[in-house]
Amino acid sequence: MESPPKIELRHVRKSFGSLDVIKGVSLGVQRGELVCLIGSSGSGKSTLLRCLNLLEPIDGGEILLDGSDISHPMLDPQPIRQRIGLVFQSFNLFPHMTAFENVLLAPRLNKRIPRSRLKPKVEALFHRFGLQDRMNHYPDQLSGGQQQRVAIVRALALEPEVMLFDEVTSALDPELVSEVLDVVRQLKGEGMTLMLATHEMSFAREAADRICFLDQGVIVEEGSADQIFTAPKERRTRDFLRSVR
Amino acid sequence: MADGAAPLPGISRDAYNARSKRRGLIVASASTIVVVTLIYQLVPRAPGWARVKASFFDRDVLIDTFPRLLDAFLIDIMIFAWCAPAIAIWGLVIALCRDARTPALFPLRVFATLYNDVFRGVPVILVIYLIGFGIPGLGLSRTWSNPYIWGSLALILSYSAYVAEVYRAGIESIHESQRSAAKSLGLSHRHTMRYVILPQAFRRVIPANMNNFISLQKDVALVSFIGPVELLRQASVEKSLLANFTPYIGAAIIFLSVTIPATRFADHLIAKQNRERG
């Protein structure tokens, strides 16, 4: 029997005022799976990821983590958010703190672990992603790629079970994209459950276990990378793939 | 033959730029010297200058009264020194009240809004009269009838409203994405404020708040209206004794020696911030 999905969406709906952004999305992601969300801007990819991290309360449906509903409005979202890391397009590092302090902040406050106990763990994280000589730099002293990698490390420091990436390479200069995507590959190799909203079609094709094409707030088509890119069933998928090629 | 380019002068770009810069400096200096000389030569020839000079710029009066004015200025510095931190703290409290988001704290929000409306809408001197004369008038014991206490309280209440508005503008200027990032890491609202928003907001409003505190430095003189013999009051006393306005000029010089450098410094900080953000 197949194990229950690590994270599952059931008929999730979200609107901003009269604008329906997510119109009933259902999707399950298995443990260790890498799922890429593709689709044009405004298709709802980012909103979907923000809903999963509970940054946006959903208006209908439910979101399950390990089989239990995390989207109920009566639940305290703070502990849940720590189990689901989110990395943003614009990095959103805290500019008044060093890279090290950025990473240290949330574990120190949320888990009340003293700084001295956290320090070796955080340093090990910086080493793992080749950032050890950038720990004491401020964000504006780092390249975009380095900033984004620090942002990933910051999310990882809470030891999340799922990582969400919201167009994490879209704000980067082309030559810096690969260093960030390498981190995503590394996490996949380590068995992390990953969801990626992305415009990097070649990366999606090469690395994703599954691809979901979103358009106007619904999943139009989902399937393996090969199937979506070589034999899309839906006309809208074909049109989109032709437009980005 | 349709070569439109004019023949180039035999001088390099750098040399030309250096030369025009030098020329600009010389012209500016020369015109300044001319104007200053004219003022220096013409003003004393104006009819009535002798009386103006005797009344406002009497050198002997200035030398005689200046030490006492300086002593009195210590009282201004003292009042400023205990009001400024109190204003910084109380202003922050008001700003945070205005930012309160939970429904249960709605009354706090209303209070803070009203507070700012009232104290920014009323002359500082009115608050000083109201509190400085009114509260001791309730028949307090001698120690509590001290005008320093009530004058300072009036300044603190008034200026906190201005400072609170500046804080609030600073808090609102921090981009929503910073809140999102803190939230996504599971930080509570309180921790987000304390560790992410406020440290950035504080830095951003330092220059604007410096201007508030420069105003405060001047308005400390208003407390003299309810008793304390600080610089302005001391100057009034000297003026009455000597029937000469030079002590006021002396007081002005003392105020300016503090406010001008402080204003320049605030301007410098603002310019630096604009450069960094631009």
Interface residues (C-beta under 8 A of the other chain):
Chain A: R50 N53 L55 Q78 P79 I80 R81 Q82 G85 L86 F88 S90 N92 L93 F94 P95 H96 L105 A106 L109 N110 R154 A155 L158
Chain B: S177 Q178 S180 A181 A182 K183 S184 L185 G186 L187 S188 H191 Y195 V196 P199 Q200 R203
